[in-house]
């Protein structure tokens, strides 16, 4: 009597399901966390915030690929898109109470590519390579400082005053470098003097990231509370102004933020006021690190 081959399919399907379940169990992320004062082991990751982190990582990688292909405007825009997505993932995690150690580490690794490697590669492939060895040295200084800045941020997140960033945040440094590339490339500014200026901008952005200069973090702004109607009007006008010439306006905006740190530090020193780190800090938030 011939056996029906269809009878083997349920067993094969069940075996495949068991193998997949075993693979998922062995490769899953297990974290120890505190819930209601007790230590518990949590298996799995939160999908929603990590989707935004993955999108930011993809945008940073796209910036590298676009720069290699010579599309520098698209590369610069991709860095700005990555910056927006990076700001969203941390806020989504806090709003939905889906913070995790895995998310924090994944976010830092994504930031290293998007705001460390990508801006340096974009700047180098566009113009820094024309400066010779000083160009790649400047690019490496930026990448190294970005890595050091992110490492320092991660170890100090539990003790630092959440009102201030210690050093220039890596997304702002990336926005400054990408903004310069976007503006200079759009206006075909390739004189040797501008190549030297770009080299200086990249190095200064890197040094500011590892400096002790304080930058306002904007974390104390309450996005959930009511605001005057004029605030919404100001935001609309801001979008209108930026849309007139996005590259120039975004570069101007972030250049002002980058300059605000040294200017405020100089003003405090002239007035004899203590630096923010000399003031007793508020308790730090346990939220997912987000620059």
N, C-alpha and C positions, 0 to 999 in steps of 0.2 A: 504494500500500500504506500503510495507516494505522499510524502509530507508536504503540506501547503507552506511555501516560503513566507507567506504573509504572517504565519504564526510567530516567526522570529522577530518581527518588527517591534512589538511591544517590549520584548526583553532588551533589544538593542537600544531603543529609545530610552528606556529606564536606566540602562547602563550609562548612556551618554549624559543623562541628566545628573546621575550621581557623580560622574567624573567632573562635570562642570561645577556642581555644588562643592565638591572637595577642593577643586582648584580655587574657587572663589573664597572658600574658608581659609585656605592656606595663604593666600595673597592679600587678604583683607587687612585693613589698618585697625589696630587695637590701641586705644588710648586710656590712660588712667586719669580720671577727672573726679572732682568733688561735687557731689549733688546732695543737698540738704545736710551738709556737714559730714557726709560719709564718702569714702573712696569707692568708686565704682569703675569697672572696666567697660568701656564703650567700644563697640565694634562698628566699623563703617565710617564713612565721611559724609559731610553735608554737601548736597549737590548744588544748591542754588548759589552760594557765594563762590564756590570753586568753578562754576561755569564762567562767571565774570573774570576770575583770575586767569582761567585758560584763554579767554578771549583777549585779555591784555597781553598774555604771553604770545599768542598768535600774532597780534598786531606788532609787537616788538620784533618777532622773527620776520614778519613781512617787511618791516623797515630795513632790516639787514639785506634781504633778498632784493628789494627795490634799489637799494644803494649800489649793490654789486652790478645790477643791470643798468645803472646810470639814470634811474628815475628818482632824482633827489627830492623833488617836490612831494611825490607820493611817499617817499621814505620819511620826510619830515612830518607830514600829516599823520602817518601811521604812529609816530612817537606821541603826538598829541592825543590821538584816539586811545592809545594804550594808557596814557595818563588819566583820561576820563574814566576808563574801565577800572583802573586800579583804585580810583577814589570811590567807585560804586561798590566794589566787592566788600570792602571793610564796613561800609555803612549798612549794606544789606545784611551782613553777618550780625551786626549789633542790633538792627531793627527786628530781625527774625530770631534772635537769640541762638544763632548757629555758629558761634565762635568755637574754634578748636585749635589745638597745637599744630595739627596737620595743615590747617588752612593758613596759619601764620607762617610756617616754614615754606609752604608752597608759594605764598605771596612774596616772600623775600627772594626766593629763587627766580620767580617771574620778574620781579623788579630788577634783579641783577642783569637780566638780558635786556629788558625793555628800556631801562634808564641808565644802565652801565655800559653794556657792550654795544647796543644798537646806536646810540648817539655818537659814540667814538668811531664806529665803523662808517657811519654816514658822513661824519666830518672828514675822516681820513680819505675815503674813496673819492670825495668831492674835491677837496682842495689841500688837505694837510700833506698828502703824498708829494705835492709839488715843492714843499719846503725842505725835503730831504729827511735826514735822520731826526731832526727836531720835530717833524710832523708825527712820526710814529711814536716818538718818546712822549709827546704831548698827549696823544691818544691813549697810550698805556697809563700815563699818570692819571688821566680821567677815570679809566676803568678800575685801576687799583684803589683810588680814593673812593669810588662808588662802592666797591666791595667793603672797604674799611668802614665807610659811613653806615652801610646797612648792618654790618656786624655790630657796630657800637650801638645803633638804634635798638637792635633786638635785645641786647643785654641790659640796656638802661630803661626799657619800656616800663618796667614795674616800679621804677623809683623817680623818674624824671617828672617835672611839672608838665602836665598835658597842655598847658597854655602855650608852651614854647617848644620849638625844635632846636636841638643842639646841633648847629651846623646847617648848611643849606640842604633842604630835603632833596633827595635824588630825583624825584619827578620834576621839580622846578629847575634843577641843573640841566636835566635832559631837555626841558622846554626851551631853556636859553640857547643851548647848542643847536637844537633842531630849528628853532626860530631864526637863528642867524643863517643857517644853511638855506632855509626856505626863502628868506628875504634876499640874501645875496645872490642866490641862484636865479630867482625870478627876475632880478634887475641886471643879471649878467655882470655882476661885480667880481672880477677875477684879477684885479691888479695885484702886484706882489705885496703892496702895503696892506691890502685886505687879507691876503694869505697870512701875513704875520699877525694881523689883528685877530684872525680866527684862531690861530695857534695860541695866542694869549688868552682869548676867551675860554678855550677848552681847558687850559691849565688852571686859570683862575676859578672856573666852575668846580673843578676837582678839588682844589685847595679849600675852597669855601665849604665843601661838603664835610671835610674832616676838621674844620676849624671849631672853635668854641663860641663863635658868634651865634647869638640867639635870633631865631626867626619866629614870628607869630604863626601859630598853627591853625587858627580859625576853628578849633575844636569846641570852643565855648559858645559858638553861635547855635542857637536853638532853632532847628529847622521845623520842629513840630508845633511850636507856639505861634500865636497870631502876631502879625506884623502890620505896620501901617500900609495903607494902599500905595503910598508913594514908593515903598520899597519894591513892589512888583513893577511899578512904572520904571524905576531905575534899572531893573534887570532887563526889561524890554528894550530900553534905550541902549543898554550895554550891548545886547545882541545886535542891534541895528548898527551901532558904531563898528563893532568887530566885523560885521558882514561887508562893510564898505571896502576894506582891505585886510582880510584875515591875517595874512602873514605879518604885515607891519604892526597891526594892532596887538596881536598876541605876543609878538616879540617885545613891544613896548611895555605891555602889561607885566610880563615876567621879568623883564630887565629892571623895572621899578621894584618888584618884589625882591629880586636878588640884591639890588642896591640898598634896600631898606635895612637889612641887617647891619652892614658896616656903618651906615649913616646913624642909626639909632645907638649903636655901640659908641660911636664917636661923640654923639650928643650927651649920652650918659656920663662919659668920661669927663667931658668939659664941664658938666653941671655937678660933678662929684657924687652922682647917684650910684647906689650899688647895682651890680649886674643882677639879672633875674636869678642866677644860680646862687646868689648870696641871700636871697629871700627864701624863707621856709616854704617849700613846695607843697601844693595840695596833694592829697592821696591820688596816685595814678589809677587810671581806669584799667580794669582787667580785660578790656576789649581786645579784639584782634588787632595787632600792630598794623597801622596804616599811615603812610607818610603823606 
